Amino acid sequence: MSTWDTCHQMNDTSWIMEPETDELEKTGLTAIDSINVKPKRVAESPVHFECKYHQTVQLPGNKNAGFHHVVFGQVIGIHIKDEFITDEGIVDILKMKIIARLEYNDYTLIDKTFSIIDFIDKRKMTKNWKLS
């Protein structure tokens, strides 16, 4: 998971490099062992997902790029650093300073969260909510 503090390294790992290039070493990130899979995790990330390969989907690109690959995996392990879990056992997303890709060269910083009504438990609906 990319954060404000690692946004430049995240961007640098997106460049096309030779397969033998260690992207983490090249960008100054720290590799740590995974528990369930062979690939390393990024120590600087607040959350790590260990995944088992599911499938690769090839998508068309523009004239210069040719095509792109999207790799999907089944999550088989999740690691969250203790410093990002509150005393109540809730993950503190805001403290992580997570970034997300928008479009072009634009990203956003997650700096606000909100909850959505539980449609199963109608007692949790707000006064302004009307059933159709």
VODREN-964450 format. One record per residue (C-alpha): x, y, z. Coordinates in steps of 0.05 Angstrom, whole numbers, plus 5000, padded with zeros to 4 digits. Layout:
      u      v      w
      X      Y      Z
...
END
This chain:
      u      v      w
   5000   5000   5000
   5030   5066   4980
   5033   5126   5027
   5049   5199   5024
   5119   5183   5052
   5134   5132   4997
   5099   5165   4937
   5163   5180   4899
   5191   5110   4908
   5123   5081   4887
   5126   5122   4823
   5198   5102   4809
   5180   5028   4814
   5130   5037   4757
   5183   5049   4704
   5199   4993   4656
   5264   4960   4679
   5304   4898   4663
   5274   4836   4697
   5337   4826   4740
   5331   4897   4769
   5316   4899   4843
   5265   4956   4844
   5263   4960   4920
   5339   4967   4925
   5341   5016   4867
   5288   5062   4899
   5314   5057   4971
   5257   5015   4998
   5269   4958   5047
   5251   4886   5029
   5228   4840   5085
   5209   4766   5081
   5137   4745   5072
   5106   4689   5113
   5062   4653   5062
   5092   4671   4994
   5161   4678   4962
   5160   4752   4941
   5185   4802   4991
   5143   4855   5025
   5159   4930   5030
   5178   4946   5102
   5157   5019   5095
   5085   5001   5077
   5035   5004   5135
   4997   4944   5107
   5021   4882   5069
   4979   4835   5028
   5006   4766   5012
   4973   4738   4950
   4969   4673   4912
   4970   4682   4836
   4901   4678   4803
   4907   4704   4732
   4938   4757   4687
   4894   4798   4640
   4925   4833   4580
   4895   4902   4564
   4907   4943   4501
   4952   5004   4508
   4965   5064   4464
   5010   5062   4402
   5073   5073   4443
   5059   5023   4499
   5029   4966   4459
   4993   4930   4516
   4991   4925   4592
   4983   4868   4640
   4940   4868   4702
   4956   4813   4752
   4902   4788   4800
   4915   4747   4862
   4877   4715   4920
   4895   4747   4986
   4921   4694   5034
   4954   4738   5086
   4946   4809   5112
   4996   4845   5158
   4980   4912   5190
   5032   4949   5231
   5011   4955   5304
   5021   5031   5304
   4962   5037   5256
   4912   4998   5300
   4874   5039   5352
   4863   5017   5424
   4793   4996   5402
   4823   4949   5349
   4803   4992   5290
   4851   5005   5232
   4869   5080   5231
   4867   5093   5156
   4880   5168   5164
   4944   5157   5205
   4972   5115   5147
   4968   5174   5098
   4949   5128   5040
   4952   5154   4969
   4909   5131   4910
   4917   5139   4835
   4866   5184   4800
   4883   5196   4726
   4940   5221   4684
   4995   5239   4734
   4947   5256   4790
   4940   5223   4858
   4900   5237   4921
   4916   5233   4994
   4863   5199   5037
   4852   5251   5091
   4778   5240   5108
   4734   5180   5119
   4659   5170   5128
   4612   5113   5142
   4552   5092   5100
   4485   5070   5128
   4474   4996   5139
   4415   4980   5093
   4403   4913   5127
   4393   4943   5196
   4341   4998   5182
   4348   5024   5253
   4415   5054   5232
   4384   5098   5178
   4386   5173   5186
   4323   5216   5196
   4328   5243   5124
   4329   5174   5092
   4266   5154   5055
   4250   5085   5028
   4225   5085   4956
END
